[in-house]
Amino acid sequence: MATETMKMTISLPKTLATFAEEMARERRVSRSRVVSMCLEDEKRRQETELMKEGYLVMAKEYSEFAQLGEELASEILPAWK
């Protein structure tokens, strides 16, 4: 399945442009592909960070829920402790 593309014109500091050229040459891909790969990596990193934050929030909520459940159970079933 082909990916839809969009043309963009960007300006880069010379050092980054040179680095992109070197990466493209080493990997035998176009400069556009190098930029795409870098952006894909950053997107994946940000998504991973968001998931990590979400999991931490969920873990805290589940922990609080479990603690509440334990407190209620000990009130209802005194031998639970």
mmJSON file of the N, C-alpha and C atoms, coordinates in Angstrom:
{"data_MODEL":{"atom_site":{
"group_PDB":["ATOM","ATOM","ATOM","ATOM","ATOM","ATOM","ATOM","ATOM","ATOM","ATOM","ATOM","ATOM","ATOM","ATOM","ATOM","ATOM","ATOM","ATOM","ATOM","ATOM","ATOM","ATOM","ATOM","ATOM","ATOM","ATOM","ATOM","ATOM","ATOM","ATOM","ATOM","ATOM","ATOM","ATOM","ATOM","ATOM","ATOM","ATOM","ATOM","ATOM","ATOM","ATOM","ATOM","ATOM","ATOM","ATOM","ATOM","ATOM","ATOM","ATOM","ATOM","ATOM","ATOM","ATOM","ATOM","ATOM","ATOM","ATOM","ATOM","ATOM","ATOM","ATOM","ATOM","ATOM","ATOM","ATOM","ATOM","ATOM","ATOM","ATOM","ATOM","ATOM","ATOM","ATOM","ATOM","ATOM","ATOM","ATOM","ATOM","ATOM","ATOM","ATOM","ATOM","ATOM","ATOM","ATOM","ATOM","ATOM","ATOM","ATOM","ATOM","ATOM","ATOM","ATOM","ATOM","ATOM","ATOM","ATOM","ATOM","ATOM","ATOM","ATOM","ATOM","ATOM","ATOM","ATOM","ATOM","ATOM","ATOM","ATOM","ATOM","ATOM","ATOM","ATOM","ATOM","ATOM","ATOM","ATOM","ATOM","ATOM","ATOM","ATOM","ATOM","ATOM","ATOM","ATOM","ATOM","ATOM","ATOM","ATOM","ATOM","ATOM","ATOM","ATOM","ATOM","ATOM","ATOM","ATOM","ATOM","ATOM","ATOM","ATOM","ATOM","ATOM","ATOM","ATOM","ATOM","ATOM","ATOM","ATOM","ATOM","ATOM","ATOM","ATOM","ATOM","ATOM","ATOM","ATOM","ATOM","ATOM","ATOM","ATOM","ATOM","ATOM","ATOM","ATOM","ATOM","ATOM","ATOM","ATOM","ATOM","ATOM","ATOM","ATOM","ATOM","ATOM","ATOM","ATOM","ATOM","ATOM","ATOM","ATOM","ATOM","ATOM","ATOM","ATOM","ATOM","ATOM","ATOM","ATOM","ATOM","ATOM","ATOM","ATOM","ATOM","ATOM","ATOM","ATOM","ATOM","ATOM","ATOM","ATOM","ATOM","ATOM","ATOM","ATOM","ATOM","ATOM","ATOM","ATOM","ATOM","ATOM","ATOM","ATOM","ATOM","ATOM","ATOM","ATOM","ATOM","ATOM","ATOM","ATOM","ATOM","ATOM","ATOM","ATOM","ATOM","ATOM","ATOM","ATOM","ATOM","ATOM","ATOM","ATOM","ATOM","ATOM","ATOM","ATOM","ATOM","ATOM","ATOM","ATOM","ATOM"],
"id":[1,2,3,4,5,6,7,8,9,10,11,12,13,14,15,16,17,18,19,20,21,22,23,24,25,26,27,28,29,30,31,32,33,34,35,36,37,38,39,40,41,42,43,44,45,46,47,48,49,50,51,52,53,54,55,56,57,58,59,60,61,62,63,64,65,66,67,68,69,70,71,72,73,74,75,76,77,78,79,80,81,82,83,84,85,86,87,88,89,90,91,92,93,94,95,96,97,98,99,100,101,102,103,104,105,106,107,108,109,110,111,112,113,114,115,116,117,118,119,120,121,122,123,124,125,126,127,128,129,130,131,132,133,134,135,136,137,138,139,140,141,142,143,144,145,146,147,148,149,150,151,152,153,154,155,156,157,158,159,160,161,162,163,164,165,166,167,168,169,170,171,172,173,174,175,176,177,178,179,180,181,182,183,184,185,186,187,188,189,190,191,192,193,194,195,196,197,198,199,200,201,202,203,204,205,206,207,208,209,210,211,212,213,214,215,216,217,218,219,220,221,222,223,224,225,226,227,228,229,230,231,232,233,234,235,236,237,238,239,240,241,242,243],
"type_symbol":["N","C","C","N","C","C","N","C","C","N","C","C","N","C","C","N","C","C","N","C","C","N","C","C","N","C","C","N","C","C","N","C","C","N","C","C","N","C","C","N","C","C","N","C","C","N","C","C","N","C","C","N","C","C","N","C","C","N","C","C","N","C","C","N","C","C","N","C","C","N","C","C","N","C","C","N","C","C","N","C","C","N","C","C","N","C","C","N","C","C","N","C","C","N","C","C","N","C","C","N","C","C","N","C","C","N","C","C","N","C","C","N","C","C","N","C","C","N","C","C","N","C","C","N","C","C","N","C","C","N","C","C","N","C","C","N","C","C","N","C","C","N","C","C","N","C","C","N","C","C","N","C","C","N","C","C","N","C","C","N","C","C","N","C","C","N","C","C","N","C","C","N","C","C","N","C","C","N","C","C","N","C","C","N","C","C","N","C","C","N","C","C","N","C","C","N","C","C","N","C","C","N","C","C","N","C","C","N","C","C","N","C","C","N","C","C","N","C","C","N","C","C","N","C","C","N","C","C","N","C","C","N","C","C","N","C","C","N","C","C","N","C","C"],
"label_atom_id":["N","CA","C","N","CA","C","N","CA","C","N","CA","C","N","CA","C","N","CA","C","N","CA","C","N","CA","C","N","CA","C","N","CA","C","N","CA","C","N","CA","C","N","CA","C","N","CA","C","N","CA","C","N","CA","C","N","CA","C","N","CA","C","N","CA","C","N","CA","C","N","CA","C","N","CA","C","N","CA","C","N","CA","C","N","CA","C","N","CA","C","N","CA","C","N","CA","C","N","CA","C","N","CA","C","N","CA","C","N","CA","C","N","CA","C","N","CA","C","N","CA","C","N","CA","C","N","CA","C","N","CA","C","N","CA","C","N","CA","C","N","CA","C","N","CA","C","N","CA","C","N","CA","C","N","CA","C","N","CA","C","N","CA","C","N","CA","C","N","CA","C","N","CA","C","N","CA","C","N","CA","C","N","CA","C","N","CA","C","N","CA","C","N","CA","C","N","CA","C","N","CA","C","N","CA","C","N","CA","C","N","CA","C","N","CA","C","N","CA","C","N","CA","C","N","CA","C","N","CA","C","N","CA","C","N","CA","C","N","CA","C","N","CA","C","N","CA","C","N","CA","C","N","CA","C","N","CA","C","N","CA","C","N","CA","C","N","CA","C","N","CA","C","N","CA","C","N","CA","C","N","CA","C"],
"label_alt_id":[null,null,null,null,null,null,null,null,null,null,null,null,null,null,null,null,null,null,null,null,null,null,null,null,null,null,null,null,null,null,null,null,null,null,null,null,null,null,null,null,null,null,null,null,null,null,null,null,null,null,null,null,null,null,null,null,null,null,null,null,null,null,null,null,null,null,null,null,null,null,null,null,null,null,null,null,null,null,null,null,null,null,null,null,null,null,null,null,null,null,null,null,null,null,null,null,null,null,null,null,null,null,null,null,null,null,null,null,null,null,null,null,null,null,null,null,null,null,null,null,null,null,null,null,null,null,null,null,null,null,null,null,null,null,null,null,null,null,null,null,null,null,null,null,null,null,null,null,null,null,null,null,null,null,null,null,null,null,null,null,null,null,null,null,null,null,null,null,null,null,null,null,null,null,null,null,null,null,null,null,null,null,null,null,null,null,null,null,null,null,null,null,null,null,null,null,null,null,null,null,null,null,null,null,null,null,null,null,null,null,null,null,null,null,null,null,null,null,null,null,null,null,null,null,null,null,null,null,null,null,null,null,null,null,null,null,null,null,null,null,null,null,null],
"label_comp_id":["MET","MET","MET","ALA","ALA","ALA","THR","THR","THR","GLU","GLU","GLU","THR","THR","THR","MET","MET","MET","LYS","LYS","LYS","MET","MET","MET","THR","THR","THR","ILE","ILE","ILE","SER","SER","SER","LEU","LEU","LEU","PRO","PRO","PRO","LYS","LYS","LYS","THR","THR","THR","LEU","LEU","LEU","ALA","ALA","ALA","THR","THR","THR","PHE","PHE","PHE","ALA","ALA","ALA","GLU","GLU","GLU","GLU","GLU","GLU","MET","MET","MET","ALA","ALA","ALA","ARG","ARG","ARG","GLU","GLU","GLU","ARG","ARG","ARG","ARG","ARG","ARG","VAL","VAL","VAL","SER","SER","SER","ARG","ARG","ARG","SER","SER","SER","ARG","ARG","ARG","VAL","VAL","VAL","VAL","VAL","VAL","SER","SER","SER","MET","MET","MET","CYS","CYS","CYS","LEU","LEU","LEU","GLU","GLU","GLU","ASP","ASP","ASP","GLU","GLU","GLU","LYS","LYS","LYS","ARG","ARG","ARG","ARG","ARG","ARG","GLN","GLN","GLN","GLU","GLU","GLU","THR","THR","THR","GLU","GLU","GLU","LEU","LEU","LEU","MET","MET","MET","LYS","LYS","LYS","GLU","GLU","GLU","GLY","GLY","GLY","TYR","TYR","TYR","LEU","LEU","LEU","VAL","VAL","VAL","MET","MET","MET","ALA","ALA","ALA","LYS","LYS","LYS","GLU","GLU","GLU","TYR","TYR","TYR","SER","SER","SER","GLU","GLU","GLU","PHE","PHE","PHE","ALA","ALA","ALA","GLN","GLN","GLN","LEU","LEU","LEU","GLY","GLY","GLY","GLU","GLU","GLU","GLU","GLU","GLU","LEU","LEU","LEU","ALA","ALA","ALA","SER","SER","SER","GLU","GLU","GLU","ILE","ILE","ILE","LEU","LEU","LEU","PRO","PRO","PRO","ALA","ALA","ALA","TRP","TRP","TRP","LYS","LYS","LYS"],
"label_asym_id":["A","A","A","A","A","A","A","A","A","A","A","A","A","A","A","A","A","A","A","A","A","A","A","A","A","A","A","A","A","A","A","A","A","A","A","A","A","A","A","A","A","A","A","A","A","A","A","A","A","A","A","A","A","A","A","A","A","A","A","A","A","A","A","A","A","A","A","A","A","A","A","A","A","A","A","A","A","A","A","A","A","A","A","A","A","A","A","A","A","A","A","A","A","A","A","A","A","A","A","A","A","A","A","A","A","A","A","A","A","A","A","A","A","A","A","A","A","A","A","A","A","A","A","A","A","A","A","A","A","A","A","A","A","A","A","A","A","A","A","A","A","A","A","A","A","A","A","A","A","A","A","A","A","A","A","A","A","A","A","A","A","A","A","A","A","A","A","A","A","A","A","A","A","A","A","A","A","A","A","A","A","A","A","A","A","A","A","A","A","A","A","A","A","A","A","A","A","A","A","A","A","A","A","A","A","A","A","A","A","A","A","A","A","A","A","A","A","A","A","A","A","A","A","A","A","A","A","A","A","A","A","A","A","A","A","A","A","A","A","A","A","A","A"],
"label_entity_id":["1","1","1","1","1","1","1","1","1","1","1","1","1","1","1","1","1","1","1","1","1","1","1","1","1","1","1","1","1","1","1","1","1","1","1","1","1","1","1","1","1","1","1","1","1","1","1","1","1","1","1","1","1","1","1","1","1","1","1","1","1","1","1","1","1","1","1","1","1","1","1","1","1","1","1","1","1","1","1","1","1","1","1","1","1","1","1","1","1","1","1","1","1","1","1","1","1","1","1","1","1","1","1","1","1","1","1","1","1","1","1","1","1","1","1","1","1","1","1","1","1","1","1","1","1","1","1","1","1","1","1","1","1","1","1","1","1","1","1","1","1","1","1","1","1","1","1","1","1","1","1","1","1","1","1","1","1","1","1","1","1","1","1","1","1","1","1","1","1","1","1","1","1","1","1","1","1","1","1","1","1","1","1","1","1","1","1","1","1","1","1","1","1","1","1","1","1","1","1","1","1","1","1","1","1","1","1","1","1","1","1","1","1","1","1","1","1","1","1","1","1","1","1","1","1","1","1","1","1","1","1","1","1","1","1","1","1","1","1","1","1","1","1"],
"label_seq_id":[1,1,1,2,2,2,3,3,3,4,4,4,5,5,5,6,6,6,7,7,7,8,8,8,9,9,9,10,10,10,11,11,11,12,12,12,13,13,13,14,14,14,15,15,15,16,16,16,17,17,17,18,18,18,19,19,19,20,20,20,21,21,21,22,22,22,23,23,23,24,24,24,25,25,25,26,26,26,27,27,27,28,28,28,29,29,29,30,30,30,31,31,31,32,32,32,33,33,33,34,34,34,35,35,35,36,36,36,37,37,37,38,38,38,39,39,39,40,40,40,41,41,41,42,42,42,43,43,43,44,44,44,45,45,45,46,46,46,47,47,47,48,48,48,49,49,49,50,50,50,51,51,51,52,52,52,53,53,53,54,54,54,55,55,55,56,56,56,57,57,57,58,58,58,59,59,59,60,60,60,61,61,61,62,62,62,63,63,63,64,64,64,65,65,65,66,66,66,67,67,67,68,68,68,69,69,69,70,70,70,71,71,71,72,72,72,73,73,73,74,74,74,75,75,75,76,76,76,77,77,77,78,78,78,79,79,79,80,80,80,81,81,81],
"pdbx_PDB_ins_code":[null,null,null,null,null,null,null,null,null,null,null,null,null,null,null,null,null,null,null,null,null,null,null,null,null,null,null,null,null,null,null,null,null,null,null,null,null,null,null,null,null,null,null,null,null,null,null,null,null,null,null,null,null,null,null,null,null,null,null,null,null,null,null,null,null,null,null,null,null,null,null,null,null,null,null,null,null,null,null,null,null,null,null,null,null,null,null,null,null,null,null,null,null,null,null,null,null,null,null,null,null,null,null,null,null,null,null,null,null,null,null,null,null,null,null,null,null,null,null,null,null,null,null,null,null,null,null,null,null,null,null,null,null,null,null,null,null,null,null,null,null,null,null,null,null,null,null,null,null,null,null,null,null,null,null,null,null,null,null,null,null,null,null,null,null,null,null,null,null,null,null,null,null,null,null,null,null,null,null,null,null,null,null,null,null,null,null,null,null,null,null,null,null,null,null,null,null,null,null,null,null,null,null,null,null,null,null,null,null,null,null,null,null,null,null,null,null,null,null,null,null,null,null,null,null,null,null,null,null,null,null,null,null,null,null,null,null,null,null,null,null,null,null],
"Cartn_x":[0.846,0.0,0.896,0.716,1.54,1.125,2.114,1.861,1.689,0.664,0.453,1.553,2.094,3.177,2.761,3.525,3.297,4.656,4.803,6.077,6.2,7.424,7.726,9.08,9.25,10.556,10.997,12.181,12.669,14.074,14.428,15.784,16.411,17.661,18.383,19.72,20.222,21.592,22.515,23.582,24.485,24.967,25.244,25.741,24.71,23.427,22.392,22.167,22.237,22.091,23.21,24.429,25.571,25.379,24.917,24.656,23.591,22.526,21.466,22.024,22.879,23.524,24.332,25.106,25.933,25.064,24.004,23.095,22.471,22.031,21.398,22.373,23.588,24.608,24.908,25.114,25.427,24.296,23.075,21.924,21.351,21.912,21.455,19.964,19.575,18.196,18.241,17.096,17.042,17.114,17.418,17.409,16.004,15.01,13.623,13.354,13.884,13.688,14.394,15.561,16.284,15.442,14.884,14.054,12.826,12.204,11.037,11.374,12.517,12.929,13.123,13.742,13.966,12.639,11.719,10.414,9.613,9.707,9.028,9.572,10.879,11.496,11.001,10.936,10.479,9.007,8.194,6.774,6.613,7.362,7.308,7.757,8.808,9.294,8.225,7.562,6.516,5.325,4.926,3.818,4.156,5.396,5.839,5.792,6.228,6.221,4.791,3.872,2.466,1.878,2.197,1.706,2.271,3.547,4.184,3.471,3.196,2.492,1.101,0.409,-0.923,-0.891,0.091,0.218,0.503,1.307,1.604,0.351,-0.458,-1.718,-2.641,-2.763,-3.623,-3.139,-1.841,-1.293,-1.632,-1.542,-1.869,-3.345,-4.2,-5.635,-5.963,-5.376,-5.622,-5.135,-4.012,-3.48,-4.434,-4.928,-5.876,-7.164,-7.634,-8.848,-8.639,-7.494,-7.198,-7.131,-6.532,-6.433,-7.821,-8.681,-10.054,-10.785,-10.609,-11.234,-10.78,-9.499,-8.963,-9.541,-9.651,-10.225,-11.68,-12.449,-13.859,-13.985,-13.167,-13.226,-12.9,-11.959,-11.599,-12.697,-13.498,-14.627,-15.77,-15.99,-17.087,-16.721,-15.496,-15.006,-13.835,-14.087,-13.005,-11.855,-12.136,-11.075,-10.181,-10.528,-9.783,-8.351,-8.166,-6.835,-5.926],
"Cartn_y":[-1.18,0.0,1.248,2.112,3.308,4.343,5.046,6.099,7.412,8.165,9.46,10.407,11.166,12.083,13.523,14.437,15.863,16.528,17.377,18.07,19.209,19.368,20.453,21.024,22.293,22.913,23.318,22.863,23.197,23.787,24.553,25.094,24.49,24.053,23.439,24.142,24.138,24.597,23.703,24.285,23.55,22.247,22.253,21.038,19.907,20.256,19.229,18.771,19.695,19.323,18.374,18.653,17.785,16.423,16.425,15.168,14.353,15.007,14.323,13.719,14.456,13.939,12.682,12.729,11.581,10.368,10.61,9.508,8.898,9.753,9.275,8.427,8.894,8.157,6.809,6.824,5.596,4.568,5.039,4.132,3.873,4.573,4.444,4.735,5.867,6.347,7.83,8.383,9.809,10.66,11.925,12.85,12.954,12.899,12.932,11.754,10.593,9.397,9.561,10.178,10.423,11.31,12.383,13.281,12.528,11.739,10.946,9.988,9.31,8.36,9.071,10.232,10.985,11.418,11.885,12.303,11.109,9.974,8.764,8.34,8.417,8.07,8.995,10.291,11.257,11.027,10.758,10.485,9.259,8.206,6.974,7.255,8.058,8.4,9.145,10.11,10.868,9.985,9.093,8.184,7.261,6.773,5.902,6.65,7.896,8.707,8.935,9.203,9.391,8.115,6.976,5.705,5.457,5.749,5.559,6.401,7.668,8.548,7.989,7.505,6.936,5.707,4.84,3.639,3.999,5.02,5.433,5.961,6.733,7.241,6.074,5.128,3.967,3.15,2.952,2.17,2.824,4.152,4.87,4.693,4.827,4.66,3.239,2.252,0.859,0.584,1.179,0.995,1.598,2.803,3.449,2.634,2.106,1.287,0.019,-0.61,-1.831,-1.524,-0.394,-0.014,0.232,0.905,1.13,-0.196,-1.09,-2.409,-3.163,-3.068,-3.75,-3.147,-1.818,-1.154,-1.553,-1.568,-1.972,-3.428,-4.267,-5.686,-5.888,-5.129,-5.305,-4.798,-3.818,-3.356,-4.388,-4.943,-5.898,-7.26,-7.665,-8.964,-8.73,-8.538,-8.233,-9.257,-10.459,-11.482,-11.328,-10.454,-10.235,-9.784,-9.034,-8.501,-9.63],
"Cartn_z":[0.0,0.0,0.0,-0.943,-1.076,-0.037,0.494,1.46,0.708,1.069,0.448,0.92,0.006,0.366,0.109,0.709,0.541,0.408,-0.57,-0.751,0.254,0.775,1.708,1.339,1.592,1.44,2.839,3.239,4.574,4.474,5.451,5.563,6.804,6.657,7.767,7.953,9.171,9.356,8.52,8.035,7.15,7.775,9.073,9.727,9.658,9.846,9.771,8.334,7.4,5.987,5.573,6.021,5.713,6.357,7.591,8.289,7.555,7.103,6.354,5.069,4.392,3.173,3.486,4.56,4.947,5.288,6.058,6.409,5.166,4.258,3.029,2.222,2.131,1.371,2.041,3.352,4.082,3.999,4.066,4.086,2.692,1.726,0.336,0.197,0.803,0.692,0.325,0.019,-0.314,0.954,0.766,1.908,2.494,1.603,2.083,3.006,2.629,3.463,4.807,4.815,6.064,6.99,6.439,7.25,7.741,6.867,7.261,8.396,8.281,9.317,10.657,10.629,11.869,12.493,11.654,12.167,12.677,11.993,12.465,13.828,13.995,15.282,16.389,16.107,17.108,17.443,16.43,16.66,17.548,17.255,18.048,19.489,19.666,21.0,21.802,21.149,21.835,22.195,21.284,21.565,22.73,22.758,23.848,25.172,25.163,26.383,26.866,25.943,26.324,26.906,26.303,26.829,28.224,28.414,29.721,30.776,30.439,31.374,31.684,30.658,30.858,31.747,31.523,32.351,33.805,34.027,35.404,36.093,35.374,35.943,36.257,35.314,35.54,36.723,36.849,37.958,39.293,39.344,40.58,40.91,39.894,40.116,40.57,39.944,40.328,41.746,42.112,43.457,44.493,44.205,45.12,45.224,44.098,44.094,44.925,44.771,45.53,47.023,47.369,48.777,49.358,48.602,49.052,49.232,48.288,48.381,49.609,49.906,51.092,52.365,52.414,53.592,53.787,52.681,52.775,53.201,52.658,53.01,54.474,55.015,56.432,57.344,56.865,57.67,57.651,56.472,56.318,56.898,56.648,57.114,58.055,59.356,60.29,60.268,59.947,59.914,58.672,57.781,56.51,56.777,57.862,58.189,58.459],
"occupancy":[1.0,1.0,1.0,1.0,1.0,1.0,1.0,1.0,1.0,1.0,1.0,1.0,1.0,1.0,1.0,1.0,1.0,1.0,1.0,1.0,1.0,1.0,1.0,1.0,1.0,1.0,1.0,1.0,1.0,1.0,1.0,1.0,1.0,1.0,1.0,1.0,1.0,1.0,1.0,1.0,1.0,1.0,1.0,1.0,1.0,1.0,1.0,1.0,1.0,1.0,1.0,1.0,1.0,1.0,1.0,1.0,1.0,1.0,1.0,1.0,1.0,1.0,1.0,1.0,1.0,1.0,1.0,1.0,1.0,1.0,1.0,1.0,1.0,1.0,1.0,1.0,1.0,1.0,1.0,1.0,1.0,1.0,1.0,1.0,1.0,1.0,1.0,1.0,1.0,1.0,1.0,1.0,1.0,1.0,1.0,1.0,1.0,1.0,1.0,1.0,1.0,1.0,1.0,1.0,1.0,1.0,1.0,1.0,1.0,1.0,1.0,1.0,1.0,1.0,1.0,1.0,1.0,1.0,1.0,1.0,1.0,1.0,1.0,1.0,1.0,1.0,1.0,1.0,1.0,1.0,1.0,1.0,1.0,1.0,1.0,1.0,1.0,1.0,1.0,1.0,1.0,1.0,1.0,1.0,1.0,1.0,1.0,1.0,1.0,1.0,1.0,1.0,1.0,1.0,1.0,1.0,1.0,1.0,1.0,1.0,1.0,1.0,1.0,1.0,1.0,1.0,1.0,1.0,1.0,1.0,1.0,1.0,1.0,1.0,1.0,1.0,1.0,1.0,1.0,1.0,1.0,1.0,1.0,1.0,1.0,1.0,1.0,1.0,1.0,1.0,1.0,1.0,1.0,1.0,1.0,1.0,1.0,1.0,1.0,1.0,1.0,1.0,1.0,1.0,1.0,1.0,1.0,1.0,1.0,1.0,1.0,1.0,1.0,1.0,1.0,1.0,1.0,1.0,1.0,1.0,1.0,1.0,1.0,1.0,1.0,1.0,1.0,1.0,1.0,1.0,1.0,1.0,1.0,1.0,1.0,1.0,1.0,1.0,1.0,1.0,1.0,1.0,1.0],
"B_iso_or_equiv":[0.0,0.0,0.0,0.0,0.0,0.0,0.0,0.0,0.0,0.0,0.0,0.0,0.0,0.0,0.0,0.0,0.0,0.0,0.0,0.0,0.0,0.0,0.0,0.0,0.0,0.0,0.0,0.0,0.0,0.0,0.0,0.0,0.0,0.0,0.0,0.0,0.0,0.0,0.0,0.0,0.0,0.0,0.0,0.0,0.0,0.0,0.0,0.0,0.0,0.0,0.0,0.0,0.0,0.0,0.0,0.0,0.0,0.0,0.0,0.0,0.0,0.0,0.0,0.0,0.0,0.0,0.0,0.0,0.0,0.0,0.0,0.0,0.0,0.0,0.0,0.0,0.0,0.0,0.0,0.0,0.0,0.0,0.0,0.0,0.0,0.0,0.0,0.0,0.0,0.0,0.0,0.0,0.0,0.0,0.0,0.0,0.0,0.0,0.0,0.0,0.0,0.0,0.0,0.0,0.0,0.0,0.0,0.0,0.0,0.0,0.0,0.0,0.0,0.0,0.0,0.0,0.0,0.0,0.0,0.0,0.0,0.0,0.0,0.0,0.0,0.0,0.0,0.0,0.0,0.0,0.0,0.0,0.0,0.0,0.0,0.0,0.0,0.0,0.0,0.0,0.0,0.0,0.0,0.0,0.0,0.0,0.0,0.0,0.0,0.0,0.0,0.0,0.0,0.0,0.0,0.0,0.0,0.0,0.0,0.0,0.0,0.0,0.0,0.0,0.0,0.0,0.0,0.0,0.0,0.0,0.0,0.0,0.0,0.0,0.0,0.0,0.0,0.0,0.0,0.0,0.0,0.0,0.0,0.0,0.0,0.0,0.0,0.0,0.0,0.0,0.0,0.0,0.0,0.0,0.0,0.0,0.0,0.0,0.0,0.0,0.0,0.0,0.0,0.0,0.0,0.0,0.0,0.0,0.0,0.0,0.0,0.0,0.0,0.0,0.0,0.0,0.0,0.0,0.0,0.0,0.0,0.0,0.0,0.0,0.0,0.0,0.0,0.0,0.0,0.0,0.0,0.0,0.0,0.0,0.0,0.0,0.0,0.0,0.0,0.0,0.0,0.0,0.0],
"pdbx_formal_charge":[null,null,null,null,null,null,null,null,null,null,null,null,null,null,null,null,null,null,null,null,null,null,null,null,null,null,null,null,null,null,null,null,null,null,null,null,null,null,null,null,null,null,null,null,null,null,null,null,null,null,null,null,null,null,null,null,null,null,null,null,null,null,null,null,null,null,null,null,null,null,null,null,null,null,null,null,null,null,null,null,null,null,null,null,null,null,null,null,null,null,null,null,null,null,null,null,null,null,null,null,null,null,null,null,null,null,null,null,null,null,null,null,null,null,null,null,null,null,null,null,null,null,null,null,null,null,null,null,null,null,null,null,null,null,null,null,null,null,null,null,null,null,null,null,null,null,null,null,null,null,null,null,null,null,null,null,null,null,null,null,null,null,null,null,null,null,null,null,null,null,null,null,null,null,null,null,null,null,null,null,null,null,null,null,null,null,null,null,null,null,null,null,null,null,null,null,null,null,null,null,null,null,null,null,null,null,null,null,null,null,null,null,null,null,null,null,null,null,null,null,null,null,null,null,null,null,null,null,null,null,null,null,null,null,null,null,null,null,null,null,null,null,null],
"auth_seq_id":[1,1,1,2,2,2,3,3,3,4,4,4,5,5,5,6,6,6,7,7,7,8,8,8,9,9,9,10,10,10,11,11,11,12,12,12,13,13,13,14,14,14,15,15,15,16,16,16,17,17,17,18,18,18,19,19,19,20,20,20,21,21,21,22,22,22,23,23,23,24,24,24,25,25,25,26,26,26,27,27,27,28,28,28,29,29,29,30,30,30,31,31,31,32,32,32,33,33,33,34,34,34,35,35,35,36,36,36,37,37,37,38,38,38,39,39,39,40,40,40,41,41,41,42,42,42,43,43,43,44,44,44,45,45,45,46,46,46,47,47,47,48,48,48,49,49,49,50,50,50,51,51,51,52,52,52,53,53,53,54,54,54,55,55,55,56,56,56,57,57,57,58,58,58,59,59,59,60,60,60,61,61,61,62,62,62,63,63,63,64,64,64,65,65,65,66,66,66,67,67,67,68,68,68,69,69,69,70,70,70,71,71,71,72,72,72,73,73,73,74,74,74,75,75,75,76,76,76,77,77,77,78,78,78,79,79,79,80,80,80,81,81,81],
"auth_comp_id":["MET","MET","MET","ALA","ALA","ALA","THR","THR","THR","GLU","GLU","GLU","THR","THR","THR","MET","MET","MET","LYS","LYS","LYS","MET","MET","MET","THR","THR","THR","ILE","ILE","ILE","SER","SER","SER","LEU","LEU","LEU","PRO","PRO","PRO","LYS","LYS","LYS","THR","THR","THR","LEU","LEU","LEU","ALA","ALA","ALA","THR","THR","THR","PHE","PHE","PHE","ALA","ALA","ALA","GLU","GLU","GLU","GLU","GLU","GLU","MET","MET","MET","ALA","ALA","ALA","ARG","ARG","ARG","GLU","GLU","GLU","ARG","ARG","ARG","ARG","ARG","ARG","VAL","VAL","VAL","SER","SER","SER","ARG","ARG","ARG","SER","SER","SER","ARG","ARG","ARG","VAL","VAL","VAL","VAL","VAL","VAL","SER","SER","SER","MET","MET","MET","CYS","CYS","CYS","LEU","LEU","LEU","GLU","GLU","GLU","ASP","ASP","ASP","GLU","GLU","GLU","LYS","LYS","LYS","ARG","ARG","ARG","ARG","ARG","ARG","GLN","GLN","GLN","GLU","GLU","GLU","THR","THR","THR","GLU","GLU","GLU","LEU","LEU","LEU","MET","MET","MET","LYS","LYS","LYS","GLU","GLU","GLU","GLY","GLY","GLY","TYR","TYR","TYR","LEU","LEU","LEU","VAL","VAL","VAL","MET","MET","MET","ALA","ALA","ALA","LYS","LYS","LYS","GLU","GLU","GLU","TYR","TYR","TYR","SER","SER","SER","GLU","GLU","GLU","PHE","PHE","PHE","ALA","ALA","ALA","GLN","GLN","GLN","LEU","LEU","LEU","GLY","GLY","GLY","GLU","GLU","GLU","GLU","GLU","GLU","LEU","LEU","LEU","ALA","ALA","ALA","SER","SER","SER","GLU","GLU","GLU","ILE","ILE","ILE","LEU","LEU","LEU","PRO","PRO","PRO","ALA","ALA","ALA","TRP","TRP","TRP","LYS","LYS","LYS"],
"auth_asym_id":["A","A","A","A","A","A","A","A","A","A","A","A","A","A","A","A","A","A","A","A","A","A","A","A","A","A","A","A","A","A","A","A","A","A","A","A","A","A","A","A","A","A","A","A","A","A","A","A","A","A","A","A","A","A","A","A","A","A","A","A","A","A","A","A","A","A","A","A","A","A","A","A","A","A","A","A","A","A","A","A","A","A","A","A","A","A","A","A","A","A","A","A","A","A","A","A","A","A","A","A","A","A","A","A","A","A","A","A","A","A","A","A","A","A","A","A","A","A","A","A","A","A","A","A","A","A","A","A","A","A","A","A","A","A","A","A","A","A","A","A","A","A","A","A","A","A","A","A","A","A","A","A","A","A","A","A","A","A","A","A","A","A","A","A","A","A","A","A","A","A","A","A","A","A","A","A","A","A","A","A","A","A","A","A","A","A","A","A","A","A","A","A","A","A","A","A","A","A","A","A","A","A","A","A","A","A","A","A","A","A","A","A","A","A","A","A","A","A","A","A","A","A","A","A","A","A","A","A","A","A","A","A","A","A","A","A","A","A","A","A","A","A","A"],
"auth_atom_id":["N","CA","C","N","CA","C","N","CA","C","N","CA","C","N","CA","C","N","CA","C","N","CA","C","N","CA","C","N","CA","C","N","CA","C","N","CA","C","N","CA","C","N","CA","C","N","CA","C","N","CA","C","N","CA","C","N","CA","C","N","CA","C","N","CA","C","N","CA","C","N","CA","C","N","CA","C","N","CA","C","N","CA","C","N","CA","C","N","CA","C","N","CA","C","N","CA","C","N","CA","C","N","CA","C","N","CA","C","N","CA","C","N","CA","C","N","CA","C","N","CA","C","N","CA","C","N","CA","C","N","CA","C","N","CA","C","N","CA","C","N","CA","C","N","CA","C","N","CA","C","N","CA","C","N","CA","C","N","CA","C","N","CA","C","N","CA","C","N","CA","C","N","CA","C","N","CA","C","N","CA","C","N","CA","C","N","CA","C","N","CA","C","N","CA","C","N","CA","C","N","CA","C","N","CA","C","N","CA","C","N","CA","C","N","CA","C","N","CA","C","N","CA","C","N","CA","C","N","CA","C","N","CA","C","N","CA","C","N","CA","C","N","CA","C","N","CA","C","N","CA","C","N","CA","C","N","CA","C","N","CA","C","N","CA","C","N","CA","C","N","CA","C","N","CA","C","N","CA","C","N","CA","C"],
"pdbx_PDB_model_num":[1,1,1,1,1,1,1,1,1,1,1,1,1,1,1,1,1,1,1,1,1,1,1,1,1,1,1,1,1,1,1,1,1,1,1,1,1,1,1,1,1,1,1,1,1,1,1,1,1,1,1,1,1,1,1,1,1,1,1,1,1,1,1,1,1,1,1,1,1,1,1,1,1,1,1,1,1,1,1,1,1,1,1,1,1,1,1,1,1,1,1,1,1,1,1,1,1,1,1,1,1,1,1,1,1,1,1,1,1,1,1,1,1,1,1,1,1,1,1,1,1,1,1,1,1,1,1,1,1,1,1,1,1,1,1,1,1,1,1,1,1,1,1,1,1,1,1,1,1,1,1,1,1,1,1,1,1,1,1,1,1,1,1,1,1,1,1,1,1,1,1,1,1,1,1,1,1,1,1,1,1,1,1,1,1,1,1,1,1,1,1,1,1,1,1,1,1,1,1,1,1,1,1,1,1,1,1,1,1,1,1,1,1,1,1,1,1,1,1,1,1,1,1,1,1,1,1,1,1,1,1,1,1,1,1,1,1,1,1,1,1,1,1]
}}}
